[in-house]
């Protein structure tokens, strides 16, 4: 399998990637708006915390799905008749 073609597709399909991109864009927009400048000290940590929480949740979800997939595969191997 050619990993050079699948890596960009996996990245663009990643919820973690898009959550991070949207958070960075939001931070840039907030920092660029003069009327929001006085609230930047509150908005920046809030946006960052939301992003980190989302990405962490996605990581935990992916880990649990991988564990379940591993259990299902190993269960299938135990059911097989050794004869």
PDB file of N, CA, C and O in Angstrom:
ATOM      1  N   UNK A   1       0.836  -1.175   0.000  1.00  0.00           N
ATOM      2  CA  UNK A   1       0.000   0.000   0.000  1.00  0.00           C
ATOM      3  C   UNK A   1       0.883   1.242   0.000  1.00  0.00           C
ATOM      4  O   UNK A   1       1.880   1.305   0.720  1.00  0.00           O
ATOM      5  N   UNK A   2       0.515   2.218  -0.803  1.00  0.00           N
ATOM      6  CA  UNK A   2       1.272   3.453  -0.910  1.00  0.00           C
ATOM      7  C   UNK A   2       0.818   4.420   0.179  1.00  0.00           C
ATOM      8  O   UNK A   2      -0.281   4.970   0.112  1.00  0.00           O
ATOM      9  N   UNK A   3       1.671   4.623   1.180  1.00  0.00           N
ATOM     10  CA  UNK A   3       1.293   5.461   2.311  1.00  0.00           C
ATOM     11  C   UNK A   3       1.277   6.941   1.958  1.00  0.00           C
ATOM     12  O   UNK A   3       0.646   7.723   2.670  1.00  0.00           O
ATOM     13  N   UNK A   4       1.944   7.353   0.890  1.00  0.00           N
ATOM     14  CA  UNK A   4       1.961   8.774   0.534  1.00  0.00           C
ATOM     15  C   UNK A   4       0.586   9.255   0.089  1.00  0.00           C
ATOM     16  O   UNK A   4       0.272  10.435   0.246  1.00  0.00           O
ATOM     17  N   UNK A   5      -0.238   8.375  -0.459  1.00  0.00           N
ATOM     18  CA  UNK A   5      -1.573   8.775  -0.892  1.00  0.00           C
ATOM     19  C   UNK A   5      -2.599   8.658   0.234  1.00  0.00           C
ATOM     20  O   UNK A   5      -3.571   9.413   0.254  1.00  0.00           O
ATOM     21  N   UNK A   6      -2.407   7.744   1.155  1.00  0.00           N
ATOM     22  CA  UNK A   6      -3.398   7.554   2.212  1.00  0.00           C
ATOM     23  C   UNK A   6      -3.194   8.507   3.384  1.00  0.00           C
ATOM     24  O   UNK A   6      -4.158   8.850   4.068  1.00  0.00           O
ATOM     25  N   UNK A   7      -1.967   8.939   3.627  1.00  0.00           N
ATOM     26  CA  UNK A   7      -1.711   9.820   4.769  1.00  0.00           C
ATOM     27  C   UNK A   7      -2.459  11.153   4.658  1.00  0.00           C
ATOM     28  O   UNK A   7      -3.092  11.559   5.633  1.00  0.00           O
ATOM     29  N   UNK A   8      -2.417  11.852   3.519  1.00  0.00           N
ATOM     30  CA  UNK A   8      -3.187  13.099   3.437  1.00  0.00           C
ATOM     31  C   UNK A   8      -4.690  12.876   3.557  1.00  0.00           C
ATOM     32  O   UNK A   8      -5.388  13.706   4.141  1.00  0.00           O
ATOM     33  N   UNK A   9      -5.194  11.787   3.023  1.00  0.00           N
ATOM     34  CA  UNK A   9      -6.622  11.496   3.144  1.00  0.00           C
ATOM     35  C   UNK A   9      -7.006  11.229   4.584  1.00  0.00           C
ATOM     36  O   UNK A   9      -8.056  11.679   5.043  1.00  0.00           O
ATOM     37  N   UNK A  10      -6.158  10.496   5.304  1.00  0.00           N
ATOM     38  CA  UNK A  10      -6.436  10.232   6.717  1.00  0.00           C
ATOM     39  C   UNK A  10      -6.389  11.524   7.511  1.00  0.00           C
ATOM     40  O   UNK A  10      -7.207  11.732   8.407  1.00  0.00           O
ATOM     41  N   UNK A  11      -5.438  12.394   7.190  1.00  0.00           N
ATOM     42  CA  UNK A  11      -5.325  13.662   7.904  1.00  0.00           C
ATOM     43  C   UNK A  11      -6.554  14.532   7.658  1.00  0.00           C
ATOM     44  O   UNK A  11      -7.112  15.097   8.599  1.00  0.00           O
ATOM     45  N   UNK A  12      -6.976  14.643   6.404  1.00  0.00           N
ATOM     46  CA  UNK A  12      -8.125  15.485   6.080  1.00  0.00           C
ATOM     47  C   UNK A  12      -9.430  14.905   6.598  1.00  0.00           C
ATOM     48  O   UNK A  12     -10.413  15.636   6.719  1.00  0.00           O
ATOM     49  N   UNK A  13      -9.471  13.644   6.902  1.00  0.00           N
ATOM     50  CA  UNK A  13     -10.666  13.017   7.452  1.00  0.00           C
ATOM     51  C   UNK A  13     -10.646  12.938   8.970  1.00  0.00           C
ATOM     52  O   UNK A  13     -11.569  12.392   9.574  1.00  0.00           O
ATOM     53  N   UNK A  14      -9.601  13.478   9.596  1.00  0.00           N
ATOM     54  CA  UNK A  14      -9.421  13.372  11.031  1.00  0.00           C
ATOM     55  C   UNK A  14     -10.192  14.465  11.775  1.00  0.00           C
ATOM     56  O   UNK A  14     -10.048  15.653  11.488  1.00  0.00           O
ATOM     57  N   UNK A  15     -11.006  14.037  12.728  1.00  0.00           N
ATOM     58  CA  UNK A  15     -11.733  15.009  13.566  1.00  0.00           C
ATOM     59  C   UNK A  15     -10.759  15.798  14.428  1.00  0.00           C
ATOM     60  O   UNK A  15     -10.990  16.976  14.700  1.00  0.00           O
ATOM     61  N   UNK A  16      -9.685  15.173  14.858  1.00  0.00           N
ATOM     62  CA  UNK A  16      -8.689  15.881  15.668  1.00  0.00           C
ATOM     63  C   UNK A  16      -8.049  17.009  14.869  1.00  0.00           C
ATOM     64  O   UNK A  16      -7.878  18.116  15.380  1.00  0.00           O
ATOM     65  N   UNK A  17      -7.696  16.731  13.615  1.00  0.00           N
ATOM     66  CA  UNK A  17      -7.086  17.739  12.750  1.00  0.00           C
ATOM     67  C   UNK A  17      -8.023  18.920  12.552  1.00  0.00           C
ATOM     68  O   UNK A  17      -7.613  20.070  12.713  1.00  0.00           O
ATOM     69  N   UNK A  18      -9.277  18.652  12.204  1.00  0.00           N
ATOM     70  CA  UNK A  18     -10.215  19.738  11.920  1.00  0.00           C
ATOM     71  C   UNK A  18     -10.570  20.519  13.174  1.00  0.00           C
ATOM     72  O   UNK A  18     -10.793  21.727  13.097  1.00  0.00           O
ATOM     73  N   UNK A  19     -10.628  19.874  14.308  1.00  0.00           N
ATOM     74  CA  UNK A  19     -10.858  20.602  15.555  1.00  0.00           C
ATOM     75  C   UNK A  19      -9.715  21.571  15.828  1.00  0.00           C
ATOM     76  O   UNK A  19      -9.944  22.706  16.246  1.00  0.00           O
ATOM     77  N   UNK A  20      -8.508  21.130  15.597  1.00  0.00           N
ATOM     78  CA  UNK A  20      -7.345  21.986  15.797  1.00  0.00           C
ATOM     79  C   UNK A  20      -7.326  23.141  14.804  1.00  0.00           C
ATOM     80  O   UNK A  20      -7.052  24.278  15.187  1.00  0.00           O
ATOM     81  N   UNK A  21      -7.613  22.865  13.539  1.00  0.00           N
ATOM     82  CA  UNK A  21      -7.619  23.914  12.520  1.00  0.00           C
ATOM     83  C   UNK A  21      -8.677  24.967  12.841  1.00  0.00           C
ATOM     84  O   UNK A  21      -8.402  26.165  12.774  1.00  0.00           O
ATOM     85  N   UNK A  22      -9.873  24.529  13.185  1.00  0.00           N
ATOM     86  CA  UNK A  22     -10.949  25.467  13.503  1.00  0.00           C
ATOM     87  C   UNK A  22     -10.586  26.298  14.732  1.00  0.00           C
ATOM     88  O   UNK A  22     -10.892  27.489  14.782  1.00  0.00           O
ATOM     89  N   UNK A  23      -9.950  25.695  15.705  1.00  0.00           N
ATOM     90  CA  UNK A  23      -9.541  26.441  16.892  1.00  0.00           C
ATOM     91  C   UNK A  23      -8.490  27.491  16.564  1.00  0.00           C
ATOM     92  O   UNK A  23      -8.564  28.618  17.054  1.00  0.00           O
ATOM     93  N   UNK A  24      -7.524  27.134  15.747  1.00  0.00           N
ATOM     94  CA  UNK A  24      -6.484  28.099  15.369  1.00  0.00           C
ATOM     95  C   UNK A  24      -7.089  29.244  14.559  1.00  0.00           C
ATOM     96  O   UNK A  24      -6.758  30.407  14.788  1.00  0.00           O
ATOM     97  N   UNK A  25      -7.971  28.921  13.615  1.00  0.00           N
ATOM     98  CA  UNK A  25      -8.620  29.970  12.818  1.00  0.00           C
ATOM     99  C   UNK A  25      -9.441  30.884  13.727  1.00  0.00           C
ATOM    100  O   UNK A  25      -9.411  32.104  13.565  1.00  0.00           O
ATOM    101  N   UNK A  26     -10.159  30.315  14.665  1.00  0.00           N
ATOM    102  CA  UNK A  26     -10.953  31.113  15.599  1.00  0.00           C
ATOM    103  C   UNK A  26     -10.062  32.024  16.437  1.00  0.00           C
ATOM    104  O   UNK A  26     -10.399  33.188  16.656  1.00  0.00           O
ATOM    105  N   UNK A  27      -8.937  31.511  16.903  1.00  0.00           N
ATOM    106  CA  UNK A  27      -8.009  32.343  17.671  1.00  0.00           C
ATOM    107  C   UNK A  27      -7.455  33.490  16.831  1.00  0.00           C
ATOM    108  O   UNK A  27      -7.315  34.610  17.323  1.00  0.00           O
ATOM    109  N   UNK A  28      -7.140  33.215  15.570  1.00  0.00           N
ATOM    110  CA  UNK A  28      -6.626  34.269  14.690  1.00  0.00           C
ATOM    111  C   UNK A  28      -7.685  35.337  14.448  1.00  0.00           C
ATOM    112  O   UNK A  28      -7.381  36.529  14.475  1.00  0.00           O
ATOM    113  N   UNK A  29      -8.921  34.920  14.213  1.00  0.00           N
ATOM    114  CA  UNK A  29     -10.009  35.875  13.992  1.00  0.00           C
ATOM    115  C   UNK A  29     -10.233  36.725  15.238  1.00  0.00           C
ATOM    116  O   UNK A  29     -10.387  37.943  15.144  1.00  0.00           O
ATOM    117  N   UNK A  30     -10.250  36.089  16.395  1.00  0.00           N
ATOM    118  CA  UNK A  30     -10.454  36.834  17.642  1.00  0.00           C
ATOM    119  C   UNK A  30      -9.316  37.821  17.866  1.00  0.00           C
ATOM    120  O   UNK A  30      -9.554  38.957  18.276  1.00  0.00           O
ATOM    121  N   UNK A  31      -8.092  37.404  17.602  1.00  0.00           N
ATOM    122  CA  UNK A  31      -6.945  38.288  17.801  1.00  0.00           C
ATOM    123  C   UNK A  31      -6.925  39.435  16.790  1.00  0.00           C
ATOM    124  O   UNK A  31      -6.400  40.508  17.086  1.00  0.00           O
ATOM    125  N   UNK A  32      -7.489  39.219  15.605  1.00  0.00           N
ATOM    126  CA  UNK A  32      -7.457  40.242  14.553  1.00  0.00           C
ATOM    127  C   UNK A  32      -8.572  41.272  14.701  1.00  0.00           C
ATOM    128  O   UNK A  32      -8.480  42.361  14.135  1.00  0.00           O
ATOM    129  N   UNK A  33      -9.608  40.951  15.443  1.00  0.00           N
ATOM    130  CA  UNK A  33     -10.751  41.869  15.611  1.00  0.00           C
ATOM    131  C   UNK A  33     -10.458  42.845  16.746  1.00  0.00           C
ATOM    132  O   UNK A  33     -10.309  42.426  17.894  1.00  0.00           O
ATOM    133  N   UNK A  34     -10.373  44.145  16.440  1.00  0.00           N
ATOM    134  CA  UNK A  34     -10.058  45.121  17.498  1.00  0.00           C
ATOM    135  C   UNK A  34     -11.108  45.178  18.613  1.00  0.00           C
ATOM    136  O   UNK A  34     -10.772  45.418  19.773  1.00  0.00           O
ATOM    137  N   UNK A  35     -12.372  44.958  18.261  1.00  0.00           N
ATOM    138  CA  UNK A  35     -13.415  45.037  19.293  1.00  0.00           C
ATOM    139  C   UNK A  35     -13.369  43.852  20.262  1.00  0.00           C
ATOM    140  O   UNK A  35     -13.950  43.918  21.344  1.00  0.00           O
ATOM    141  N   UNK A  36     -12.681  42.770  19.881  1.00  0.00           N
ATOM    142  CA  UNK A  36     -12.551  41.610  20.762  1.00  0.00           C
ATOM    143  C   UNK A  36     -11.225  41.586  21.518  1.00  0.00           C
ATOM    144  O   UNK A  36     -10.976  40.695  22.330  1.00  0.00           O
ATOM    145  N   UNK A  37     -10.386  42.569  21.243  1.00  0.00           N
ATOM    146  CA  UNK A  37      -9.051  42.593  21.843  1.00  0.00           C
ATOM    147  C   UNK A  37      -9.104  42.636  23.373  1.00  0.00           C
ATOM    148  O   UNK A  37      -8.277  42.017  24.042  1.00  0.00           O
ATOM    149  N   UNK A  38     -10.063  43.357  23.917  1.00  0.00           N
ATOM    150  CA  UNK A  38     -10.148  43.448  25.380  1.00  0.00           C
ATOM    151  C   UNK A  38     -10.589  42.127  26.015  1.00  0.00           C
ATOM    152  O   UNK A  38     -10.387  41.923  27.212  1.00  0.00           O
ATOM    153  N   UNK A  39     -11.182  41.241  25.237  1.00  0.00           N
ATOM    154  CA  UNK A  39     -11.646  39.948  25.760  1.00  0.00           C
ATOM    155  C   UNK A  39     -10.703  38.801  25.401  1.00  0.00           C
ATOM    156  O   UNK A  39     -10.972  37.646  25.729  1.00  0.00           O
ATOM    157  N   UNK A  40      -9.603  39.120  24.730  1.00  0.00           N
ATOM    158  CA  UNK A  40      -8.674  38.077  24.278  1.00  0.00           C
ATOM    159  C   UNK A  40      -8.095  37.272  25.438  1.00  0.00           C
ATOM    160  O   UNK A  40      -7.838  36.078  25.288  1.00  0.00           O
ATOM    161  N   UNK A  41      -7.887  37.907  26.594  1.00  0.00           N
ATOM    162  CA  UNK A  41      -7.320  37.196  27.736  1.00  0.00           C
ATOM    163  C   UNK A  41      -8.266  36.125  28.279  1.00  0.00           C
ATOM    164  O   UNK A  41      -7.826  35.218  28.986  1.00  0.00           O
ATOM    165  N   UNK A  42      -9.550  36.218  27.960  1.00  0.00           N
ATOM    166  CA  UNK A  42     -10.523  35.202  28.371  1.00  0.00           C
ATOM    167  C   UNK A  42     -10.813  34.239  27.217  1.00  0.00           C
ATOM    168  O   UNK A  42     -10.926  33.031  27.429  1.00  0.00           O
ATOM    169  N   UNK A  43     -10.931  34.766  26.011  1.00  0.00           N
ATOM    170  CA  UNK A  43     -11.301  33.937  24.859  1.00  0.00           C
ATOM    171  C   UNK A  43     -10.209  32.951  24.452  1.00  0.00           C
ATOM    172  O   UNK A  43     -10.507  31.802  24.127  1.00  0.00           O
ATOM    173  N   UNK A  44      -8.962  33.380  24.464  1.00  0.00           N
ATOM    174  CA  UNK A  44      -7.870  32.496  24.023  1.00  0.00           C
ATOM    175  C   UNK A  44      -7.773  31.228  24.877  1.00  0.00           C
ATOM    176  O   UNK A  44      -7.724  30.131  24.321  1.00  0.00           O
ATOM    177  N   UNK A  45      -7.744  31.341  26.206  1.00  0.00           N
ATOM    178  CA  UNK A  45      -7.695  30.101  26.998  1.00  0.00           C
ATOM    179  C   UNK A  45      -8.957  29.257  26.861  1.00  0.00           C
ATOM    180  O   UNK A  45      -8.896  28.028  26.908  1.00  0.00           O
ATOM    181  N   UNK A  46     -10.098  29.920  26.693  1.00  0.00           N
ATOM    182  CA  UNK A  46     -11.351  29.170  26.559  1.00  0.00           C
ATOM    183  C   UNK A  46     -11.362  28.360  25.266  1.00  0.00           C
ATOM    184  O   UNK A  46     -11.710  27.180  25.273  1.00  0.00           O
ATOM    185  N   UNK A  47     -10.983  28.988  24.164  1.00  0.00           N
ATOM    186  CA  UNK A  47     -10.941  28.295  22.873  1.00  0.00           C
ATOM    187  C   UNK A  47      -9.925  27.162  22.920  1.00  0.00           C
ATOM    188  O   UNK A  47     -10.187  26.071  22.415  1.00  0.00           O
ATOM    189  N   UNK A  48      -8.775  27.415  23.522  1.00  0.00           N
ATOM    190  CA  UNK A  48      -7.735  26.386  23.629  1.00  0.00           C
ATOM    191  C   UNK A  48      -8.208  25.210  24.486  1.00  0.00           C
ATOM    192  O   UNK A  48      -7.959  24.053  24.148  1.00  0.00           O
ATOM    193  N   UNK A  49      -8.880  25.505  25.583  1.00  0.00           N
ATOM    194  CA  UNK A  49      -9.385  24.449  26.453  1.00  0.00           C
ATOM    195  C   UNK A  49     -10.424  23.593  25.739  1.00  0.00           C
ATOM    196  O   UNK A  49     -10.415  22.368  25.860  1.00  0.00           O
ATOM    197  N   UNK A  50     -11.307  24.231  25.003  1.00  0.00           N
ATOM    198  CA  UNK A  50     -12.316  23.485  24.246  1.00  0.00           C
ATOM    199  C   UNK A  50     -11.645  22.573  23.218  1.00  0.00           C
ATOM    200  O   UNK A  50     -12.035  21.415  23.069  1.00  0.00           O
ATOM    201  N   UNK A  51     -10.650  23.086  22.518  1.00  0.00           N
ATOM    202  CA  UNK A  51      -9.940  22.285  21.507  1.00  0.00           C
ATOM    203  C   UNK A  51      -9.239  21.094  22.149  1.00  0.00           C
ATOM    204  O   UNK A  51      -9.342  19.971  21.654  1.00  0.00           O
ATOM    205  N   UNK A  52      -8.534  21.330  23.239  1.00  0.00           N
ATOM    206  CA  UNK A  52      -7.801  20.252  23.902  1.00  0.00           C
ATOM    207  C   UNK A  52      -8.768  19.191  24.433  1.00  0.00           C
ATOM    208  O   UNK A  52      -8.487  17.995  24.362  1.00  0.00           O
ATOM    209  N   UNK A  53      -9.901  19.637  24.961  1.00  0.00           N
ATOM    210  CA  UNK A  53     -10.895  18.699  25.462  1.00  0.00           C
ATOM    211  C   UNK A  53     -11.471  17.851  24.335  1.00  0.00           C
ATOM    212  O   UNK A  53     -11.616  16.637  24.479  1.00  0.00           O
ATOM    213  N   UNK A  54     -11.799  18.489  23.213  1.00  0.00           N
ATOM    214  CA  UNK A  54     -12.314  17.746  22.055  1.00  0.00           C
ATOM    215  C   UNK A  54     -11.306  16.719  21.555  1.00  0.00           C
ATOM    216  O   UNK A  54     -11.640  15.550  21.364  1.00  0.00           O
ATOM    217  N   UNK A  55     -10.085  17.161  21.349  1.00  0.00           N
ATOM    218  CA  UNK A  55      -9.054  16.256  20.824  1.00  0.00           C
ATOM    219  C   UNK A  55      -8.796  15.113  21.801  1.00  0.00           C
ATOM    220  O   UNK A  55      -8.647  13.963  21.388  1.00  0.00           O
ATOM    221  N   UNK A  56      -8.743  15.426  23.092  1.00  0.00           N
ATOM    222  CA  UNK A  56      -8.555  14.374  24.093  1.00  0.00           C
ATOM    223  C   UNK A  56      -9.701  13.375  24.088  1.00  0.00           C
ATOM    224  O   UNK A  56      -9.482  12.170  24.214  1.00  0.00           O
ATOM    225  N   UNK A  57     -10.915  13.873  23.943  1.00  0.00           N
ATOM    226  CA  UNK A  57     -12.072  12.985  23.856  1.00  0.00           C
ATOM    227  C   UNK A  57     -12.019  12.097  22.636  1.00  0.00           C
ATOM    228  O   UNK A  57     -12.353  10.914  22.702  1.00  0.00           O
ATOM    229  N   UNK A  58     -11.596  12.673  21.509  1.00  0.00           N
ATOM    230  CA  UNK A  58     -11.470  11.871  20.289  1.00  0.00           C
ATOM    231  C   UNK A  58     -10.404  10.794  20.453  1.00  0.00           C
ATOM    232  O   UNK A  58     -10.573   9.674  19.970  1.00  0.00           O
ATOM    233  N   UNK A  59      -9.317  11.123  21.127  1.00  0.00           N
ATOM    234  CA  UNK A  59      -8.255  10.139  21.356  1.00  0.00           C
ATOM    235  C   UNK A  59      -8.773   8.987  22.214  1.00  0.00           C
ATOM    236  O   UNK A  59      -8.533   7.818  21.912  1.00  0.00           O
ATOM    237  N   UNK A  60      -9.490   9.331  23.293  1.00  0.00           N
ATOM    238  CA  UNK A  60     -10.044   8.277  24.150  1.00  0.00           C
ATOM    239  C   UNK A  60     -11.058   7.426  23.398  1.00  0.00           C
ATOM    240  O   UNK A  60     -11.086   6.205  23.550  1.00  0.00           O
ATOM    241  N   UNK A  61     -11.892   8.074  22.586  1.00  0.00           N
ATOM    242  CA  UNK A  61     -12.881   7.333  21.803  1.00  0.00           C
ATOM    243  C   UNK A  61     -12.205   6.386  20.811  1.00  0.00           C
ATOM    244  O   UNK A  61     -12.605   5.231  20.673  1.00  0.00           O
ATOM    245  N   UNK A  62     -11.181   6.886  20.125  1.00  0.00           N
ATOM    246  CA  UNK A  62     -10.451   6.041  19.171  1.00  0.00           C
ATOM    247  C   UNK A  62      -9.776   4.866  19.873  1.00  0.00           C
ATOM    248  O   UNK A  62      -9.742   3.756  19.342  1.00  0.00           O
ATOM    249  N   UNK A  63      -9.238   5.115  21.071  1.00  0.00           N
ATOM    250  CA  UNK A  63      -8.583   4.045  21.817  1.00  0.00           C
ATOM    251  C   UNK A  63      -9.590   2.963  22.198  1.00  0.00           C
ATOM    252  O   UNK A  63      -9.301   1.773  22.072  1.00  0.00           O
ATOM    253  N   UNK A  64     -10.772   3.373  22.664  1.00  0.00           N
ATOM    254  CA  UNK A  64     -11.796   2.406  23.037  1.00  0.00           C
ATOM    255  C   UNK A  64     -12.283   1.613  21.822  1.00  0.00           C
ATOM    256  O   UNK A  64     -12.491   0.403  21.910  1.00  0.00           O
ATOM    257  N   UNK A  65     -12.464   2.293  20.696  1.00  0.00           N
ATOM    258  CA  UNK A  65     -12.877   1.589  19.478  1.00  0.00           C
ATOM    259  C   UNK A  65     -11.818   0.584  19.035  1.00  0.00           C
ATOM    260  O   UNK A  65     -12.146  -0.511  18.578  1.00  0.00           O
ATOM    261  N   UNK A  66     -10.540   0.962  19.173  1.00  0.00           N
ATOM    262  CA  UNK A  66      -9.459   0.043  18.811  1.00  0.00           C
ATOM    263  C   UNK A  66      -9.436  -1.164  19.749  1.00  0.00           C
ATOM    264  O   UNK A  66      -9.188  -2.288  19.313  1.00  0.00           O
ATOM    265  N   UNK A  67      -9.694  -0.928  21.033  1.00  0.00           N
ATOM    266  CA  UNK A  67      -9.742  -2.048  21.978  1.00  0.00           C
ATOM    267  C   UNK A  67     -10.875  -3.000  21.639  1.00  0.00           C
ATOM    268  O   UNK A  67     -10.695  -4.218  21.653  1.00  0.00           O
ATOM    269  N   UNK A  68     -12.052  -2.444  21.331  1.00  0.00           N
ATOM    270  CA  UNK A  68     -13.195  -3.280  20.975  1.00  0.00           C
ATOM    271  C   UNK A  68     -12.935  -4.055  19.696  1.00  0.00           C
ATOM    272  O   UNK A  68     -13.301  -5.225  19.591  1.00  0.00           O
ATOM    273  N   UNK A  69     -12.306  -3.410  18.725  1.00  0.00           N
ATOM    274  CA  UNK A  69     -11.978  -4.096  17.472  1.00  0.00           C
ATOM    275  C   UNK A  69     -10.977  -5.218  17.730  1.00  0.00           C
ATOM    276  O   UNK A  69     -11.078  -6.291  17.136  1.00  0.00           O
ATOM    277  N   UNK A  70     -10.014  -4.974  18.612  1.00  0.00           N
ATOM    278  CA  UNK A  70      -9.038  -6.005  18.968  1.00  0.00           C
ATOM    279  C   UNK A  70      -9.678  -7.160  19.699  1.00  0.00           C
ATOM    280  O   UNK A  70      -9.317  -8.315  19.476  1.00  0.00           O
ATOM    281  N   UNK A  71     -10.629  -6.860  20.575  1.00  0.00           N
ATOM    282  CA  UNK A  71     -11.329  -7.924  21.299  1.00  0.00           C
ATOM    283  C   UNK A  71     -12.176  -8.758  20.344  1.00  0.00           C
ATOM    284  O   UNK A  71     -12.218  -9.983  20.460  1.00  0.00           O
ATOM    285  N   UNK A  72     -12.846  -8.107  19.411  1.00  0.00           N
ATOM    286  CA  UNK A  72     -13.672  -8.837  18.452  1.00  0.00           C
ATOM    287  C   UNK A  72     -12.827  -9.754  17.577  1.00  0.00           C
ATOM    288  O   UNK A  72     -13.236 -10.873  17.266  1.00  0.00           O
ATOM    289  N   UNK A  73     -11.653  -9.283  17.182  1.00  0.00           N
ATOM    290  CA  UNK A  73     -10.775 -10.114  16.363  1.00  0.00           C
ATOM    291  C   UNK A  73     -10.249 -11.290  17.165  1.00  0.00           C
ATOM    292  O   UNK A  73     -10.189 -12.411  16.660  1.00  0.00           O
ATOM    293  N   UNK A  74      -9.866 -11.043  18.418  1.00  0.00           N
ATOM    294  CA  UNK A  74      -9.329 -12.143  19.223  1.00  0.00           C
ATOM    295  C   UNK A  74     -10.432 -13.124  19.613  1.00  0.00           C
ATOM    296  O   UNK A  74     -10.175 -14.320  19.742  1.00  0.00           O
ATOM    297  N   UNK A  75     -11.656 -12.633  19.802  1.00  0.00           N
ATOM    298  CA  UNK A  75     -12.776 -13.533  20.094  1.00  0.00           C
ATOM    299  C   UNK A  75     -13.043 -14.443  18.908  1.00  0.00           C
ATOM    300  O   UNK A  75     -13.369 -15.617  19.084  1.00  0.00           O
ATOM    301  N   UNK A  76     -12.909 -13.921  17.729  1.00  0.00           N
ATOM    302  CA  UNK A  76     -13.127 -14.718  16.531  1.00  0.00           C
ATOM    303  C   UNK A  76     -12.095 -15.821  16.412  1.00  0.00           C
ATOM    304  O   UNK A  76     -12.401 -16.911  15.928  1.00  0.00           O
ATOM    305  N   UNK A  77     -10.882 -15.550  16.847  1.00  0.00           N
ATOM    306  CA  UNK A  77      -9.836 -16.558  16.801  1.00  0.00           C
ATOM    307  C   UNK A  77     -10.071 -17.669  17.813  1.00  0.00           C
ATOM    308  O   UNK A  77      -9.720 -18.821  17.556  1.00  0.00           O
ATOM    309  N   UNK A  78     -10.665 -17.337  18.972  1.00  0.00           N
ATOM    310  CA  UNK A  78     -10.926 -18.356  19.980  1.00  0.00           C
ATOM    311  C   UNK A  78     -12.070 -19.278  19.572  1.00  0.00           C
ATOM    312  O   UNK A  78     -12.117 -20.434  19.995  1.00  0.00           O
ATOM    313  N   UNK A  79     -12.983 -18.781  18.761  1.00  0.00           N
ATOM    314  CA  UNK A  79     -14.129 -19.573  18.344  1.00  0.00           C
ATOM    315  C   UNK A  79     -13.758 -20.592  17.264  1.00  0.00           C
ATOM    316  O   UNK A  79     -14.485 -21.555  17.020  1.00  0.00           O
ATOM    317  N   UNK A  80     -12.635 -20.361  16.639  1.00  0.00           N
ATOM    318  CA  UNK A  80     -12.265 -21.258  15.540  1.00  0.00           C
ATOM    319  C   UNK A  80     -11.922 -22.645  16.078  1.00  0.00           C
ATOM    320  O   UNK A  80     -11.323 -22.778  17.146  1.00  0.00           O
ATOM    321  N   UNK A  81     -12.307 -23.666  15.331  1.00  0.00           N
ATOM    322  CA  UNK A  81     -12.041 -25.045  15.704  1.00  0.00           C
ATOM    323  C   UNK A  81     -10.587 -25.359  15.391  1.00  0.00           C
ATOM    324  O   UNK A  81     -10.175 -25.214  14.240  1.00  0.00           O
ATOM    325  N   UNK A  82      -9.791 -25.784  16.375  1.00  0.00           N
ATOM    326  CA  UNK A  82      -8.365 -26.043  16.128  1.00  0.00           C
ATOM    327  C   UNK A  82      -8.123 -27.287  15.259  1.00  0.00           C
ATOM    328  O   UNK A  82      -7.018 -27.464  14.745  1.00  0.00           O
ATOM    329  N   UNK A  83      -9.112 -28.129  15.090  1.00  0.00           N
ATOM    330  CA  UNK A  83      -8.900 -29.364  14.346  1.00  0.00           C
ATOM    331  C   UNK A  83      -8.887 -29.177  12.898  1.00  0.00           C
ATOM    332  O   UNK A  83      -8.717 -30.141  12.152  1.00  0.00           O
TER     333      UNK A  83
END
